[in-house]
C-alpha cells in the first residue's frame, strides 16, 4: 500500500497528518484519512484521482476540520467507528473545536465500523483495530501484508494520545497500547501528528507506558516520554488558562493529541 502524508496546519505551530492511501493495482482511487484542515492542499495532493472514502480515526476537530468541504467536493463516503460517529455528525462543540478555530460543520457518517472490520484500498485489506482511550471511538488501520499502521492519535513517536479529554480513558488506552505492542516490530507507524516511527522503536516506551511510569527505558527514544497519567474523567474542561483547549502549553511544537507530561518542545 502506498501512504502519502499531507501535513495540514490547524493553527500556528500546530500540524496534523492527513494521509492519502492507494494501491498499486488501482492507483486512480484513493482513501483519505483524517482531513483536518486545508482542503485545497489535500485536493491538490489527490489530483485527478477519485476519493472513494474518507476514514476518520476519531472525532476531534483537528482530524475532521476539512471533512465537510472534502465530502462536498468528492461525494466520498465517510467512515468512522460506531462510538464516535454521532459526535462527528453533530455540531463542533462535541469535537472540542475552540473558538479561535473555524467551526467545522457536522457531517453524517455514512458507514460505521467495528474492531476487525475490513476496509479495502484497491487490493489491500486494512483491518480496523479498535483502540479506545484517546476517545471512546478511536481506531487504527493495519495493513498486515506491508506491516503499516495508520495510528491516529493512539500512538506517536515517543508519545501516546492524551486521555484527559471527554470520553478519554487511561485504562482503555493501556489496553489499546497492549494490542498495538503485539504487532510485528517492523510495522511502520504513521501517526496523527509528528514523524513516523515503528512498533519496534516504541516497544521500550510502550512497556513503560503500560506500567504507568511514563519513563521510557529505550536508549534510542530521543523524542522524550509522555505518560498515561492524565485523568480519565470524561468531564474534563475543554479550556484552561494559558493553554489551548487540550491543556497543552503554548510551545510551538506541541501536538494536539499528545500526552502532555514530559514531552520536550523539540520535535
C-alpha positions as CSV (number, residue, x, y, z in Angstrom):
1,X,0.0,0.0,0.0
2,X,1.2,3.5,-0.8
3,X,0.9,6.1,2.0
4,X,1.2,9.8,1.2
5,X,1.3,12.2,4.1
6,X,-0.2,15.7,3.7
7,X,0.8,18.0,6.6
8,X,-2.1,20.4,7.2
9,X,-1.9,23.4,9.5
10,X,-4.6,23.6,12.1
11,X,-3.2,26.7,13.8
12,X,0.1,28.4,14.4
13,X,2.7,25.7,15.0
14,X,0.0,23.0,15.1
15,X,0.3,20.4,12.3
16,X,-1.9,17.4,11.7
17,X,-1.1,14.5,9.4
18,X,-3.7,13.7,6.8
19,X,-3.0,10.6,4.8
20,X,-3.8,9.5,1.2
21,X,-3.9,5.7,0.8
22,X,-3.7,3.9,-2.5
23,X,-2.9,0.5,-4.0
24,X,-0.6,-0.2,-6.9
25,X,-3.4,-2.3,-8.5
26,X,-5.7,0.7,-8.8
27,X,-3.8,4.0,-8.2
28,X,-6.7,6.0,-9.6
29,X,-8.8,5.5,-6.5
30,X,-7.7,6.6,-3.0
31,X,-8.8,6.7,0.6
32,X,-8.2,9.9,2.6
33,X,-7.7,9.6,6.3
34,X,-8.3,12.4,8.8
35,X,-8.7,15.6,6.7
36,X,-8.0,18.1,9.5
37,X,-7.7,21.4,7.6
38,X,-6.6,23.0,4.3
39,X,-9.0,21.1,2.0
40,X,-7.4,22.7,-1.1
41,X,-4.0,21.3,-0.1
42,X,-5.5,17.9,0.3
43,X,-7.3,18.1,-3.0
44,X,-4.1,19.2,-4.7
45,X,-2.3,16.2,-3.3
46,X,-5.1,13.9,-4.5
47,X,-5.0,15.4,-8.0
48,X,-7.2,13.8,-10.6
49,X,-7.7,10.6,-8.6
50,X,-11.1,9.6,-7.2
51,X,-11.6,9.8,-3.5
52,X,-13.7,6.7,-2.7
53,X,-13.9,7.2,1.0
54,X,-12.8,9.3,3.9
55,X,-11.8,7.4,7.1
56,X,-11.7,9.2,10.5
57,X,-9.6,7.7,13.2
58,X,-11.5,9.7,15.8
59,X,-13.8,12.7,16.4
60,X,-11.5,15.6,17.3
61,X,-11.7,18.8,15.3
62,X,-8.1,18.7,14.1
63,X,-8.9,15.4,12.3
64,X,-12.3,16.4,10.8
65,X,-11.9,20.1,10.1
66,X,-11.9,19.8,6.3
67,X,-14.3,16.9,6.2
68,X,-17.4,18.8,5.1
69,X,-15.6,20.6,2.3
70,X,-13.9,17.3,1.1
71,X,-17.2,15.5,1.1
72,X,-18.8,18.3,-0.8
73,X,-16.1,18.3,-3.4
74,X,-15.8,14.5,-3.8
75,X,-19.0,12.8,-2.7
76,X,-17.0,10.2,-0.9
77,X,-18.4,8.0,1.8
78,X,-17.5,8.8,5.4
79,X,-16.2,6.0,7.7
80,X,-15.8,6.1,11.5
81,X,-16.2,3.9,14.5
82,X,-19.7,3.5,15.7
83,X,-19.0,5.2,19.1
84,X,-17.5,8.3,17.5
85,X,-19.9,8.5,14.6
86,X,-22.6,10.6,16.3
87,X,-20.2,13.2,17.6
88,X,-18.7,13.6,14.1
89,X,-22.2,14.1,12.7
90,X,-23.1,16.8,15.3
91,X,-22.1,20.4,15.6
92,X,-18.5,21.2,16.6
93,X,-18.7,21.6,20.4
94,X,-18.8,17.8,20.8
95,X,-15.5,17.7,18.9
96,X,-13.7,20.2,21.1
97,X,-13.3,22.9,18.5
98,X,-12.0,26.0,20.2
99,X,-13.5,29.4,19.4
100,X,-10.3,30.6,17.8
101,X,-10.5,28.0,15.0
102,X,-13.1,27.8,12.3
103,X,-16.0,25.6,13.5
104,X,-16.4,22.6,11.2
105,X,-19.9,21.6,10.1
106,X,-21.1,18.2,11.3
107,X,-21.1,15.6,8.5
108,X,-23.1,12.4,8.7
109,X,-21.0,9.2,8.9
110,X,-22.3,7.0,6.1
111,X,-20.5,3.8,7.2
112,X,-19.7,2.7,10.7
113,X,-17.0,0.1,11.5
114,X,-16.1,-2.1,14.5
115,X,-13.0,-3.9,15.6
116,X,-11.9,-6.5,13.0
117,X,-13.8,-5.0,10.1
118,X,-12.0,-4.7,6.7
119,X,-11.6,-1.5,4.7
120,X,-10.4,-2.2,1.1
121,X,-8.0,0.1,-0.7
122,X,-7.7,-1.5,-4.1
123,X,-6.4,-5.0,-3.4
124,X,-5.1,-4.0,0.0
125,X,-7.2,-5.1,3.0
126,X,-6.9,-2.8,6.0
127,X,-8.0,-4.2,9.4
128,X,-9.8,-1.9,11.7
129,X,-8.2,-2.0,15.2
130,X,-10.5,-0.6,17.8
131,X,-8.2,1.4,20.1
132,X,-10.2,3.5,22.6
133,X,-8.5,5.7,25.1
134,X,-7.9,9.0,23.4
135,X,-11.6,9.0,22.5
136,X,-14.2,6.2,23.0
137,X,-14.3,5.6,19.3
138,X,-10.6,5.8,18.3
139,X,-9.4,3.4,15.7
140,X,-6.2,2.4,13.9
141,X,-5.9,0.9,10.4
142,X,-3.5,-2.0,9.9
143,X,-2.1,-3.5,6.6
144,X,-1.0,-6.9,7.6
145,X,0.8,-7.6,4.3
146,X,3.0,-4.5,4.3
147,X,3.1,-4.1,8.1
148,X,1.7,-0.5,8.0
149,X,-0.3,1.1,10.8
150,X,-2.3,4.3,10.5
151,X,-2.3,5.2,14.2
152,X,-4.4,8.3,14.5
153,X,-3.8,9.8,18.0
154,X,-3.3,6.5,19.8
155,X,0.5,6.1,19.3
156,X,3.1,8.7,18.3
157,X,6.9,8.8,18.0
158,X,7.8,8.6,21.7
159,X,4.4,9.6,23.0
160,X,0.8,8.4,23.3
161,X,-2.6,10.1,22.9
162,X,-3.9,12.1,25.8
163,X,-6.7,10.6,27.9
164,X,-7.9,13.7,29.8
165,X,-10.5,14.8,27.2
166,X,-14.2,14.0,27.1
167,X,-14.6,10.2,26.5
168,X,-10.9,9.6,27.1
169,X,-10.0,6.8,29.4
170,X,-6.5,5.8,30.6
171,X,-7.3,2.2,31.3
172,X,-8.7,1.7,27.8
173,X,-5.7,3.4,26.4
174,X,-3.4,0.9,28.1
175,X,-5.4,-2.0,26.6
176,X,-5.1,-0.4,23.2
177,X,-1.4,0.1,23.5
178,X,-1.1,-3.5,24.6
179,X,-2.9,-4.5,21.4
180,X,-0.5,-2.4,19.3
181,X,2.5,-3.8,21.1
182,X,1.6,-7.3,19.7
183,X,2.1,-6.1,16.1
184,X,5.3,-7.1,14.3
185,X,8.3,-4.9,15.3
186,X,8.9,-3.8,11.7
187,X,5.4,-2.3,11.5
188,X,5.7,1.3,10.2
189,X,3.6,3.7,12.3
190,X,2.0,6.7,10.6
191,X,0.7,8.9,13.5
192,X,-1.8,11.7,13.5
193,X,0.9,14.2,14.5
194,X,4.7,14.4,14.3
195,X,7.0,12.0,12.5
196,X,6.7,8.3,11.5
197,X,8.0,5.6,13.8
198,X,7.8,1.8,14.1
199,X,6.4,-0.6,16.7
200,X,9.9,-1.9,17.3
201,X,11.2,1.5,18.1
202,X,8.4,2.2,20.5
203,X,8.5,-1.1,22.4
204,X,10.6,0.1,25.2
205,X,8.4,3.2,25.6
206,X,5.2,1.2,25.3
207,X,6.4,-1.1,28.1
208,X,6.9,1.8,30.5
209,X,3.7,3.4,29.4
210,X,1.8,0.2,30.1
211,X,3.4,0.1,33.6
212,X,2.1,3.7,34.1
213,X,5.6,5.1,34.8
214,X,5.9,7.2,31.6
215,X,9.7,6.9,31.6
216,X,10.9,5.1,28.5
217,X,13.9,2.8,29.1
218,X,14.6,2.8,25.3
219,X,18.0,4.5,24.8
220,X,17.0,5.2,21.2
221,X,14.0,7.2,22.3
222,X,15.2,10.7,21.5
223,X,11.7,12.1,21.5
224,X,11.3,12.1,25.3
225,X,8.4,10.5,27.0
226,X,4.8,11.0,27.9
227,X,2.6,9.1,30.3
228,X,-0.9,7.8,30.7
229,X,-1.3,9.5,34.0
230,X,-3.8,12.1,32.7
231,X,-7.2,12.0,34.3
232,X,-9.6,9.5,32.6
233,X,-12.6,11.6,33.6
234,X,-14.8,12.4,30.6
235,X,-15.8,15.6,32.3
236,X,-12.5,17.5,31.9
237,X,-13.0,21.1,31.0
238,X,-12.4,22.0,27.3
239,X,-10.2,25.0,28.1
240,X,-7.6,26.2,30.6
241,X,-5.9,29.4,31.3
242,X,-2.7,30.0,29.3
243,X,-3.1,26.9,27.1
244,X,-5.1,25.6,24.2
245,X,-8.3,23.7,24.7
246,X,-6.5,20.4,25.1
247,X,-4.4,21.6,28.0
248,X,-1.1,22.0,26.2
249,X,1.3,24.8,26.9
250,X,1.7,27.3,24.1
251,X,5.0,25.8,22.9
252,X,5.0,25.9,19.1
253,X,5.8,22.2,18.7
254,X,3.2,20.8,21.0
255,X,0.8,18.4,19.1
256,X,-2.9,18.3,19.8
257,X,-3.2,14.6,20.7
258,X,0.0,14.1,22.7
259,X,0.0,13.4,26.4
260,X,1.4,16.5,28.0
261,X,3.6,15.2,30.8
262,X,7.3,15.2,29.9
263,X,7.4,15.8,26.1
264,X,10.2,18.1,25.1
265,X,9.5,21.1,22.9
266,X,11.8,20.0,20.2
267,X,10.3,17.6,17.6
